[in-house]
Amino acid sequence: MIELKQVDIHAGDFSLRGLNLSVAPGSYAVLMGQTGQGKTTILESICGLRRVAAGSVWIDGMDVTLWPPARRQIGYVPQDVALFSSMTVGEHLAFALRQRKYSRRAIADRVDSVAQSLGIDSLLDRRPRHLSGGEAQRVALGRAVSFHPAVLLLDEPLSALDEATRTSMQNFLRSLCRDQGTAILHVTHDSQEAASLADHHWDLADGKISQRRPVEPQTPSTNKHH
């Protein structure tokens, strides 16, 4: 569960005021708006990389406004992916698991599972300089979801993918909501991508968030039956 309650954020020469937003467990919300409106700033504030000036940030019913990022237990994929040049793909996928003291066997099993789900199992020994933009995005996504976070924040996570891979990743993301109850907040400029993924749409304009009416999720799978 993600909640912003009357949040004010000051960032450089612009401000966001009185932000209210809620994403329930198992919901996929998309945040859209023009470049420079502050969408990334909102994600950074939720995950603790930026302090809010007023109001509160809540995760799973707890006020985390003053908590450091690591304590919030949020999966986050930044727009620039932010991979470590000295680490292999496998080490990136294992990073959060090692921090949380998973056993070696559990780490190996989870890395293998995530890598196969994202189609990067053949890349585990590569370093970021040997990855394409689309491969790097999938590694960043894998790192973010490896520890089964209850909340996942995504900043343009599919922008470098070809059409077939994008569809596969959309299916993967929707499955996190459906099967694990993950609350996802996804920033995108792509209205078609938003329609394919989201059951809630939020718009950011002039420093304010507004919600469009909820829509039926359109899972980008060819299988229409459950």
CYANA upper distance limits for C-alpha pairs under 8 A (distance plus 0.5 A):
  1 MET  CA     22 SER  CA      7.80
  1 MET  CA     23 VAL  CA      6.12
  1 MET  CA     24 ALA  CA      5.14
  1 MET  CA     25 PRO  CA      5.60
  1 MET  CA     58 TRP  CA      8.25
  1 MET  CA     59 ILE  CA      5.98
  1 MET  CA     60 ASP  CA      5.11
  1 MET  CA     61 GLY  CA      7.62
  1 MET  CA    150 ALA  CA      8.03
  1 MET  CA    151 VAL  CA      7.32
  1 MET  CA    183 ALA  CA      6.36
  2 ILE  CA     21 LEU  CA      8.10
  2 ILE  CA     22 SER  CA      5.98
  2 ILE  CA     23 VAL  CA      5.49
  2 ILE  CA     24 ALA  CA      7.07
  2 ILE  CA     57 VAL  CA      8.26
  2 ILE  CA     58 TRP  CA      6.51
  2 ILE  CA     59 ILE  CA      5.54
  2 ILE  CA     60 ASP  CA      7.17
  2 ILE  CA    151 VAL  CA      7.68
  2 ILE  CA    183 ALA  CA      7.58
  3 GLU  CA     20 ASN  CA      7.78
  3 GLU  CA     21 LEU  CA      6.00
  3 GLU  CA     22 SER  CA      4.97
  3 GLU  CA     23 VAL  CA      7.09
  3 GLU  CA     57 VAL  CA      6.42
  3 GLU  CA     58 TRP  CA      5.43
  3 GLU  CA     59 ILE  CA      6.98
  4 LEU  CA     19 LEU  CA      6.91
  4 LEU  CA     20 ASN  CA      5.41
  4 LEU  CA     21 LEU  CA      5.47
  4 LEU  CA     22 SER  CA      7.03
  4 LEU  CA     55 GLY  CA      8.14
  4 LEU  CA     56 SER  CA      6.59
  4 LEU  CA     57 VAL  CA      5.40
  4 LEU  CA     58 TRP  CA      6.91
  5 LYS  CA     18 GLY  CA      8.08
  5 LYS  CA     19 LEU  CA      6.99
  5 LYS  CA     20 ASN  CA      5.47
  5 LYS  CA     21 LEU  CA      7.54
  5 LYS  CA     55 GLY  CA      6.13
  5 LYS  CA     56 SER  CA      5.79
  5 LYS  CA     57 VAL  CA      6.98
  5 LYS  CA     58 TRP  CA      8.42
  6 GLN  CA     17 ARG  CA      7.84
  6 GLN  CA     18 GLY  CA      4.69
  6 GLN  CA     19 LEU  CA      5.45
  6 GLN  CA     20 ASN  CA      5.94
  6 GLN  CA     54 ALA  CA      7.81
  6 GLN  CA     55 GLY  CA      5.30
  6 GLN  CA     56 SER  CA      7.39
  7 VAL  CA     16 LEU  CA      8.31
  7 VAL  CA     17 ARG  CA      6.71
  7 VAL  CA     18 GLY  CA      5.53
  7 VAL  CA     19 LEU  CA      5.24
  7 VAL  CA     20 ASN  CA      7.27
  7 VAL  CA     52 VAL  CA      7.19
  7 VAL  CA     53 ALA  CA      7.84
  7 VAL  CA     54 ALA  CA      5.90
  7 VAL  CA     55 GLY  CA      4.59
  7 VAL  CA     56 SER  CA      6.42
  7 VAL  CA     57 VAL  CA      8.05
  8 ASP  CA     15 SER  CA      7.76
  8 ASP  CA     16 LEU  CA      5.93
  8 ASP  CA     17 ARG  CA      4.76
  8 ASP  CA     18 GLY  CA      6.06
  8 ASP  CA     19 LEU  CA      7.03
  8 ASP  CA     52 VAL  CA      6.48
  8 ASP  CA     53 ALA  CA      5.77
  8 ASP  CA     54 ALA  CA      5.41
  8 ASP  CA     55 GLY  CA      6.78
  9 ILE  CA     15 SER  CA      6.17
  9 ILE  CA     16 LEU  CA      5.53
  9 ILE  CA     17 ARG  CA      6.97
  9 ILE  CA     45 SER  CA      8.49
  9 ILE  CA     51 ARG  CA      8.01
  9 ILE  CA     52 VAL  CA      5.45
  9 ILE  CA     53 ALA  CA      5.78
  9 ILE  CA     54 ALA  CA      7.69
 10 HIS  CA     14 PHE  CA      6.84
 10 HIS  CA     15 SER  CA      5.01
 10 HIS  CA     16 LEU  CA      6.97
 10 HIS  CA     52 VAL  CA      7.87
 10 HIS  CA     53 ALA  CA      7.08
 11 ALA  CA     15 SER  CA      6.48
 11 ALA  CA     41 THR  CA      8.05
 15 SER  CA    207 GLY  CA      7.03
 16 LEU  CA     38 GLY  CA      8.06
 16 LEU  CA    207 GLY  CA      4.97
 16 LEU  CA    208 LYS  CA      7.09
 17 ARG  CA    207 GLY  CA      6.74
 17 ARG  CA    208 LYS  CA      7.17
 18 GLY  CA     55 GLY  CA      8.24
 18 GLY  CA    208 LYS  CA      7.76
 19 LEU  CA    208 LYS  CA      6.82
 19 LEU  CA    209 ILE  CA      6.64
 20 ASN  CA    209 ILE  CA      7.51
 21 LEU  CA    209 ILE  CA      8.05
 23 VAL  CA     27 SER  CA      6.64
 23 VAL  CA     28 TYR  CA      7.92
 23 VAL  CA     29 ALA  CA      7.07
 23 VAL  CA    183 ALA  CA      6.65
 23 VAL  CA    184 ILE  CA      7.78
 23 VAL  CA    185 LEU  CA      7.83
 24 ALA  CA    183 ALA  CA      6.40
 25 PRO  CA    150 ALA  CA      8.07
 25 PRO  CA    177 CYS  CA      8.06
 25 PRO  CA    181 GLY  CA      5.71
 25 PRO  CA    182 THR  CA      6.02
 25 PRO  CA    183 ALA  CA      5.05
 26 GLY  CA    176 LEU  CA      8.31
 26 GLY  CA    177 CYS  CA      4.83
 26 GLY  CA    178 ARG  CA      6.58
 26 GLY  CA    180 GLN  CA      7.77
 26 GLY  CA    181 GLY  CA      4.34
 26 GLY  CA    182 THR  CA      5.45
 26 GLY  CA    183 ALA  CA      5.67
 26 GLY  CA    184 ILE  CA      8.23
 27 SER  CA    177 CYS  CA      6.64
 27 SER  CA    181 GLY  CA      7.99
 27 SER  CA    182 THR  CA      7.61
 27 SER  CA    183 ALA  CA      5.73
 27 SER  CA    184 ILE  CA      6.90
 27 SER  CA    198 ALA  CA      8.42
 27 SER  CA    199 ASP  CA      7.18
 27 SER  CA    200 HIS  CA      8.09
 28 TYR  CA    174 ARG  CA      8.06
 28 TYR  CA    177 CYS  CA      7.29
 28 TYR  CA    183 ALA  CA      6.76
 28 TYR  CA    184 ILE  CA      5.39
 28 TYR  CA    185 LEU  CA      6.83
 28 TYR  CA    186 HIS  CA      8.18
 28 TYR  CA    197 LEU  CA      7.43
 28 TYR  CA    198 ALA  CA      5.46
 28 TYR  CA    199 ASP  CA      6.10
 28 TYR  CA    200 HIS  CA      6.93
 29 ALA  CA    184 ILE  CA      6.51
 29 ALA  CA    185 LEU  CA      5.40
 29 ALA  CA    186 HIS  CA      6.73
 29 ALA  CA    198 ALA  CA      5.80
 29 ALA  CA    199 ASP  CA      6.66
 29 ALA  CA    200 HIS  CA      5.13
 29 ALA  CA    201 HIS  CA      6.18
 29 ALA  CA    202 TRP  CA      7.68
 30 VAL  CA    185 LEU  CA      6.22
 30 VAL  CA    186 HIS  CA      5.21
 30 VAL  CA    187 VAL  CA      6.29
 30 VAL  CA    188 THR  CA      7.55
 30 VAL  CA    194 ALA  CA      6.68
 30 VAL  CA    197 LEU  CA      8.49
 30 VAL  CA    198 ALA  CA      6.36
 30 VAL  CA    200 HIS  CA      6.88
 30 VAL  CA    201 HIS  CA      5.47
 30 VAL  CA    202 TRP  CA      6.54
 31 LEU  CA     39 LYS  CA      7.66
 31 LEU  CA    185 LEU  CA      7.47
 31 LEU  CA    186 HIS  CA      6.50
 31 LEU  CA    187 VAL  CA      5.34
 31 LEU  CA    188 THR  CA      7.16
 31 LEU  CA    201 HIS  CA      6.67
 31 LEU  CA    202 TRP  CA      5.25
 31 LEU  CA    203 ASP  CA      6.24
 31 LEU  CA    204 LEU  CA      7.55
 32 MET  CA     39 LYS  CA      8.02
 32 MET  CA    187 VAL  CA      6.57
 32 MET  CA    188 THR  CA      6.34
 32 MET  CA    189 HIS  CA      6.55
 32 MET  CA    201 HIS  CA      8.07
 32 MET  CA    202 TRP  CA      6.77
 32 MET  CA    203 ASP  CA      5.45
 32 MET  CA    204 LEU  CA      6.66
 33 GLY  CA     37 GLN  CA      6.99
 33 GLY  CA     39 LYS  CA      7.77
 33 GLY  CA    189 HIS  CA      7.54
 33 GLY  CA    203 ASP  CA      6.18
 33 GLY  CA    204 LEU  CA      5.47
 33 GLY  CA    205 ALA  CA      6.69
 34 GLN  CA    189 HIS  CA      8.22
 34 GLN  CA    204 LEU  CA      8.28
 34 GLN  CA    205 ALA  CA      7.88
 37 GLN  CA    204 LEU  CA      7.19
 37 GLN  CA    205 ALA  CA      6.84
 37 GLN  CA    206 ASP  CA      7.54
 37 GLN  CA    207 GLY  CA      7.30
 38 GLY  CA     42 ILE  CA      6.84
 38 GLY  CA    204 LEU  CA      8.26
 38 GLY  CA    207 GLY  CA      8.11
 39 LYS  CA     43 LEU  CA      7.14
 39 LYS  CA    187 VAL  CA      7.31
 39 LYS  CA    204 LEU  CA      7.68
 40 THR  CA     44 GLU  CA      6.69
 40 THR  CA    155 ASP  CA      7.26
 40 THR  CA    187 VAL  CA      8.15
 41 THR  CA     45 SER  CA      6.68
 41 THR  CA     50 ARG  CA      7.96
 42 ILE  CA     46 ILE  CA      6.79
 43 LEU  CA     47 CYS  CA      6.84
 43 LEU  CA    153 LEU  CA      7.07
 43 LEU  CA    155 ASP  CA      8.28
 44 GLU  CA     48 GLY  CA      6.52
 44 GLU  CA     49 LEU  CA      5.45
 44 GLU  CA     50 ARG  CA      5.98
 45 SER  CA     49 LEU  CA      6.36
 45 SER  CA     50 ARG  CA      5.14
 45 SER  CA     51 ARG  CA      6.49
 45 SER  CA     52 VAL  CA      6.87
 46 ILE  CA     50 ARG  CA      8.48
 46 ILE  CA     57 VAL  CA      6.88
 47 CYS  CA     69 PRO  CA      6.14
 47 CYS  CA     72 ARG  CA      7.31
 47 CYS  CA     74 ILE  CA      6.81
 47 CYS  CA     76 TYR  CA      7.95
 48 GLY  CA     65 THR  CA      8.12
 48 GLY  CA     67 TRP  CA      7.51
 48 GLY  CA     68 PRO  CA      6.32
 48 GLY  CA     69 PRO  CA      5.11
 48 GLY  CA     72 ARG  CA      8.17
 49 LEU  CA     68 PRO  CA      8.41
 49 LEU  CA     69 PRO  CA      6.93
 51 ARG  CA     65 THR  CA      8.34
 51 ARG  CA     66 LEU  CA      8.47
 52 VAL  CA     56 SER  CA      8.14
 52 VAL  CA     65 THR  CA      8.05
 56 SER  CA     63 ASP  CA      7.24
 56 SER  CA     64 VAL  CA      8.11
 56 SER  CA     65 THR  CA      5.91
 57 VAL  CA     63 ASP  CA      6.41
 57 VAL  CA     64 VAL  CA      6.23
 57 VAL  CA     65 THR  CA      5.39
 58 TRP  CA     62 MET  CA      5.73
 58 TRP  CA     63 ASP  CA      4.97
 58 TRP  CA     64 VAL  CA      6.02
 58 TRP  CA     65 THR  CA      7.50
 59 ILE  CA     63 ASP  CA      7.15
 59 ILE  CA     64 VAL  CA      7.04
 59 ILE  CA     72 ARG  CA      8.01
 59 ILE  CA    151 VAL  CA      8.37
 64 VAL  CA     72 ARG  CA      7.29
 67 TRP  CA     71 ARG  CA      6.77
 67 TRP  CA     72 ARG  CA      7.17
 68 PRO  CA     72 ARG  CA      7.36
 69 PRO  CA     73 GLN  CA      7.82
 69 PRO  CA     74 ILE  CA      8.24
 70 ALA  CA     74 ILE  CA      8.28
 73 GLN  CA    149 PRO  CA      6.85
 73 GLN  CA    150 ALA  CA      8.27
 73 GLN  CA    151 VAL  CA      8.26
 74 ILE  CA    144 ALA  CA      8.49
 74 ILE  CA    149 PRO  CA      6.25
 74 ILE  CA    150 ALA  CA      7.51
 74 ILE  CA    151 VAL  CA      5.79
 74 ILE  CA    152 LEU  CA      6.46
 74 ILE  CA    153 LEU  CA      7.93
 75 GLY  CA    144 ALA  CA      4.91
 75 GLY  CA    145 VAL  CA      6.47
 75 GLY  CA    149 PRO  CA      6.20
 75 GLY  CA    151 VAL  CA      6.71
 75 GLY  CA    152 LEU  CA      5.09
 75 GLY  CA    153 LEU  CA      6.64
 76 TYR  CA    141 LEU  CA      8.43
 76 TYR  CA    144 ALA  CA      6.03
 76 TYR  CA    152 LEU  CA      6.34
 76 TYR  CA    153 LEU  CA      5.23
 76 TYR  CA    154 LEU  CA      6.47
 77 VAL  CA     81 VAL  CA      6.62
 77 VAL  CA    140 ALA  CA      6.50
 77 VAL  CA    141 LEU  CA      6.48
 77 VAL  CA    144 ALA  CA      6.83
 77 VAL  CA    153 LEU  CA      6.82
 77 VAL  CA    154 LEU  CA      5.43
 77 VAL  CA    155 ASP  CA      6.50
 77 VAL  CA    157 PRO  CA      7.09
 78 PRO  CA     82 ALA  CA      7.42
 78 PRO  CA    154 LEU  CA      7.08
 78 PRO  CA    155 ASP  CA      5.72
 78 PRO  CA    156 GLU  CA      8.22
 78 PRO  CA    157 PRO  CA      8.04
 79 GLN  CA    154 LEU  CA      8.36
 79 GLN  CA    155 ASP  CA      5.44
 79 GLN  CA    156 GLU  CA      6.16
 79 GLN  CA    157 PRO  CA      7.05
 81 VAL  CA    136 ALA  CA      7.48
 81 VAL  CA    137 GLN  CA      6.64
 81 VAL  CA    140 ALA  CA      6.10
 82 ALA  CA    140 ALA  CA      8.08
 83 LEU  CA     92 HIS  CA      8.14
 83 LEU  CA    128 PRO  CA      7.19
 83 LEU  CA    136 ALA  CA      8.16
 83 LEU  CA    140 ALA  CA      7.42
 84 PHE  CA     92 HIS  CA      8.31
 84 PHE  CA    128 PRO  CA      7.75
 85 SER  CA    127 ARG  CA      6.96
 85 SER  CA    128 PRO  CA      6.20
 85 SER  CA    129 ARG  CA      7.53
 86 SER  CA    127 ARG  CA      7.46
 87 MET  CA     91 GLU  CA      6.22
 87 MET  CA     92 HIS  CA      6.92
 87 MET  CA    127 ARG  CA      6.52
 87 MET  CA    128 PRO  CA      8.16
 88 THR  CA     92 HIS  CA      6.81
 88 THR  CA    124 LEU  CA      6.94
 88 THR  CA    125 ASP  CA      5.91
 88 THR  CA    126 ARG  CA      5.70
 88 THR  CA    127 ARG  CA      4.94
 88 THR  CA    128 PRO  CA      7.57
 89 VAL  CA     93 LEU  CA      6.89
 89 VAL  CA    123 LEU  CA      6.97
 89 VAL  CA    124 LEU  CA      5.15
 89 VAL  CA    125 ASP  CA      6.55
 89 VAL  CA    126 ARG  CA      6.28
 89 VAL  CA    127 ARG  CA      6.60
 89 VAL  CA    128 PRO  CA      7.83
 89 VAL  CA    139 VAL  CA      7.01
 90 GLY  CA     94 ALA  CA      6.72
 90 GLY  CA    111 VAL  CA      7.30
 90 GLY  CA    123 LEU  CA      8.39
 90 GLY  CA    124 LEU  CA      4.96
 90 GLY  CA    125 ASP  CA      6.84
 91 GLU  CA     95 PHE  CA      6.36
 91 GLU  CA    124 LEU  CA      8.39
 92 HIS  CA    139 VAL  CA      7.80
 92 HIS  CA    140 ALA  CA      8.37
 92 HIS  CA    143 ARG  CA      6.32
 93 LEU  CA     97 LEU  CA      8.42
 93 LEU  CA    111 VAL  CA      6.27
 93 LEU  CA    114 VAL  CA      8.33
 93 LEU  CA    115 ALA  CA      8.47
 93 LEU  CA    139 VAL  CA      7.65
 93 LEU  CA    142 GLY  CA      6.44
 93 LEU  CA    143 ARG  CA      5.00
 93 LEU  CA    146 SER  CA      6.86
 94 ALA  CA     98 ARG  CA      6.63
 94 ALA  CA    107 ILE  CA      6.67
 94 ALA  CA    108 ALA  CA      8.34
 94 ALA  CA    111 VAL  CA      6.68
 94 ALA  CA    143 ARG  CA      7.78
 94 ALA  CA    146 SER  CA      7.92
 95 PHE  CA     99 GLN  CA      6.94
 95 PHE  CA    143 ARG  CA      7.68
 96 ALA  CA    100 ARG  CA      6.82
 96 ALA  CA    143 ARG  CA      7.62
 96 ALA  CA    146 SER  CA      7.56
 96 ALA  CA    147 PHE  CA      6.92
 97 LEU  CA    101 LYS  CA      6.87
 97 LEU  CA    102 TYR  CA      6.02
 97 LEU  CA    107 ILE  CA      6.77
 97 LEU  CA    146 SER  CA      7.60
 97 LEU  CA    147 PHE  CA      6.52
 98 ARG  CA    102 TYR  CA      6.31
 98 ARG  CA    107 ILE  CA      7.94
102 TYR  CA    106 ALA  CA      6.58
102 TYR  CA    107 ILE  CA      6.61
103 SER  CA    107 ILE  CA      6.63
104 ARG  CA    108 ALA  CA      6.65
105 ARG  CA    109 ASP  CA      6.60
106 ALA  CA    110 ARG  CA      6.55
107 ILE  CA    111 VAL  CA      6.47
108 ALA  CA    112 ASP  CA      6.64
109 ASP  CA    113 SER  CA      6.68
110 ARG  CA    114 VAL  CA      6.59
110 ARG  CA    146 SER  CA      7.40
111 VAL  CA    115 ALA  CA      6.44
111 VAL  CA    146 SER  CA      7.74
112 ASP  CA    116 GLN  CA      6.63
112 ASP  CA    121 ASP  CA      7.36
113 SER  CA    117 SER  CA      6.72
114 VAL  CA    118 LEU  CA      6.72
114 VAL  CA    142 GLY  CA      6.60
114 VAL  CA    146 SER  CA      7.20
115 ALA  CA    119 GLY  CA      6.44
115 ALA  CA    120 ILE  CA      5.45
115 ALA  CA    121 ASP  CA      5.08
115 ALA  CA    124 LEU  CA      8.35
115 ALA  CA    142 GLY  CA      7.57
116 GLN  CA    120 ILE  CA      6.70
116 GLN  CA    121 ASP  CA      5.69
117 SER  CA    172 PHE  CA      7.95
118 LEU  CA    138 ARG  CA      6.88
118 LEU  CA    142 GLY  CA      7.70
118 LEU  CA    169 MET  CA      7.53
118 LEU  CA    172 PHE  CA      8.36
120 ILE  CA    124 LEU  CA      7.50
120 ILE  CA    135 GLU  CA      7.79
120 ILE  CA    138 ARG  CA      7.96
120 ILE  CA    139 VAL  CA      7.99
126 ARG  CA    130 HIS  CA      6.82
126 ARG  CA    131 LEU  CA      7.90
127 ARG  CA    131 LEU  CA      7.57
128 PRO  CA    136 ALA  CA      7.28
131 LEU  CA    135 GLU  CA      6.14
131 LEU  CA    136 ALA  CA      6.36
132 SER  CA    136 ALA  CA      6.65
133 GLY  CA    137 GLN  CA      6.80
133 GLY  CA    160 ALA  CA      6.18
133 GLY  CA    161 LEU  CA      8.14
134 GLY  CA    138 ARG  CA      6.92
134 GLY  CA    158 LEU  CA      8.12
134 GLY  CA    159 SER  CA      8.39
134 GLY  CA    160 ALA  CA      5.25
134 GLY  CA    161 LEU  CA      5.24
134 GLY  CA    162 ASP  CA      8.15
135 GLU  CA    139 VAL  CA      6.80
136 ALA  CA    140 ALA  CA      6.72
137 GLN  CA    141 LEU  CA      6.70
137 GLN  CA    157 PRO  CA      6.76
137 GLN  CA    158 LEU  CA      7.45
137 GLN  CA    160 ALA  CA      7.74
138 ARG  CA    142 GLY  CA      6.56
139 VAL  CA    143 ARG  CA      6.65
140 ALA  CA    144 ALA  CA      6.79
141 LEU  CA    145 VAL  CA      6.83
141 LEU  CA    157 PRO  CA      7.90
142 GLY  CA    146 SER  CA      6.29
144 ALA  CA    149 PRO  CA      8.33
144 ALA  CA    152 LEU  CA      8.01
145 VAL  CA    149 PRO  CA      6.71
145 VAL  CA    152 LEU  CA      8.03
149 PRO  CA    182 THR  CA      7.63
150 ALA  CA    181 GLY  CA      7.76
150 ALA  CA    182 THR  CA      5.42
150 ALA  CA    183 ALA  CA      6.74
151 VAL  CA    182 THR  CA      6.18
151 VAL  CA    183 ALA  CA      5.36
151 VAL  CA    184 ILE  CA      6.46
152 LEU  CA    182 THR  CA      7.46
152 LEU  CA    183 ALA  CA      6.75
152 LEU  CA    184 ILE  CA      5.30
152 LEU  CA    185 LEU  CA      6.95
153 LEU  CA    184 ILE  CA      6.45
153 LEU  CA    185 LEU  CA      5.54
153 LEU  CA    186 HIS  CA      6.47
154 LEU  CA    184 ILE  CA      8.10
154 LEU  CA    185 LEU  CA      6.78
154 LEU  CA    186 HIS  CA      5.07
154 LEU  CA    187 VAL  CA      6.54
155 ASP  CA    186 HIS  CA      6.56
155 ASP  CA    187 VAL  CA      5.35
155 ASP  CA    188 THR  CA      7.36
156 GLU  CA    186 HIS  CA      7.73
156 GLU  CA    187 VAL  CA      6.07
156 GLU  CA    188 THR  CA      5.58
156 GLU  CA    189 HIS  CA      8.23
158 LEU  CA    166 ARG  CA      6.69
158 LEU  CA    169 MET  CA      8.23
161 LEU  CA    165 THR  CA      6.45
161 LEU  CA    166 ARG  CA      5.94
162 ASP  CA    166 ARG  CA      6.43
163 GLU  CA    167 THR  CA      6.73
164 ALA  CA    168 SER  CA      6.90
165 THR  CA    169 MET  CA      6.65
166 ARG  CA    170 GLN  CA      6.59
167 THR  CA    171 ASN  CA      6.83
167 THR  CA    220 PRO  CA      6.84
167 THR  CA    221 SER  CA      8.42
168 SER  CA    172 PHE  CA      6.81
169 MET  CA    173 LEU  CA      6.63
170 GLN  CA    174 ARG  CA      6.67
170 GLN  CA    196 SER  CA      8.39
170 GLN  CA    197 LEU  CA      7.25
170 GLN  CA    219 THR  CA      8.21
170 GLN  CA    220 PRO  CA      7.09
171 ASN  CA    175 SER  CA      6.68
171 ASN  CA    219 THR  CA      7.08
171 ASN  CA    220 PRO  CA      6.48
171 ASN  CA    221 SER  CA      6.93
172 PHE  CA    176 LEU  CA      7.13
173 LEU  CA    177 CYS  CA      7.47
174 ARG  CA    178 ARG  CA      6.75
174 ARG  CA    197 LEU  CA      7.27
174 ARG  CA    219 THR  CA      7.23
175 SER  CA    179 ASP  CA      6.01
175 SER  CA    180 GLN  CA      7.94
176 LEU  CA    180 GLN  CA      5.65
176 LEU  CA    181 GLY  CA      6.98
176 LEU  CA    182 THR  CA      6.16
177 CYS  CA    181 GLY  CA      5.12
177 CYS  CA    182 THR  CA      5.15
177 CYS  CA    183 ALA  CA      7.01
177 CYS  CA    184 ILE  CA      7.89
178 ARG  CA    182 THR  CA      8.28
188 THR  CA    193 GLU  CA      8.19
188 THR  CA    194 ALA  CA      7.63
190 ASP  CA    194 ALA  CA      6.78
191 SER  CA    195 ALA  CA      6.67
192 GLN  CA    196 SER  CA      6.73
193 GLU  CA    197 LEU  CA      6.75
194 ALA  CA    198 ALA  CA      6.09
194 ALA  CA    201 HIS  CA      8.22
195 ALA  CA    217 PRO  CA      8.01
195 ALA  CA    218 GLN  CA      7.24
196 SER  CA    217 PRO  CA      7.34
196 SER  CA    218 GLN  CA      5.33
196 SER  CA    219 THR  CA      6.44
196 SER  CA    220 PRO  CA      6.43
197 LEU  CA    217 PRO  CA      6.64
197 LEU  CA    218 GLN  CA      6.58
197 LEU  CA    219 THR  CA      6.67
197 LEU  CA    220 PRO  CA      7.95
198 ALA  CA    215 VAL  CA      7.99
198 ALA  CA    216 GLU  CA      8.42
198 ALA  CA    217 PRO  CA      6.07
198 ALA  CA    218 GLN  CA      7.94
199 ASP  CA    214 PRO  CA      6.30
199 ASP  CA    215 VAL  CA      5.52
199 ASP  CA    216 GLU  CA      6.08
199 ASP  CA    217 PRO  CA      5.22
200 HIS  CA    211 GLN  CA      8.06
200 HIS  CA    212 ARG  CA      7.67
200 HIS  CA    213 ARG  CA      7.70
200 HIS  CA    214 PRO  CA      5.37
200 HIS  CA    215 VAL  CA      6.71
201 HIS  CA    211 GLN  CA      6.44
201 HIS  CA    212 ARG  CA      5.99
201 HIS  CA    213 ARG  CA      7.91
201 HIS  CA    214 PRO  CA      7.42
201 HIS  CA    215 VAL  CA      8.49
202 TRP  CA    209 ILE  CA      7.03
202 TRP  CA    210 SER  CA      6.13
202 TRP  CA    211 GLN  CA      4.91
202 TRP  CA    212 ARG  CA      6.56
203 ASP  CA    209 ILE  CA      6.08
203 ASP  CA    210 SER  CA      5.78
203 ASP  CA    211 GLN  CA      6.73
203 ASP  CA    212 ARG  CA      7.96
204 LEU  CA    208 LYS  CA      6.11
204 LEU  CA    209 ILE  CA      5.10
204 LEU  CA    210 SER  CA      7.09
205 ALA  CA    209 ILE  CA      7.18
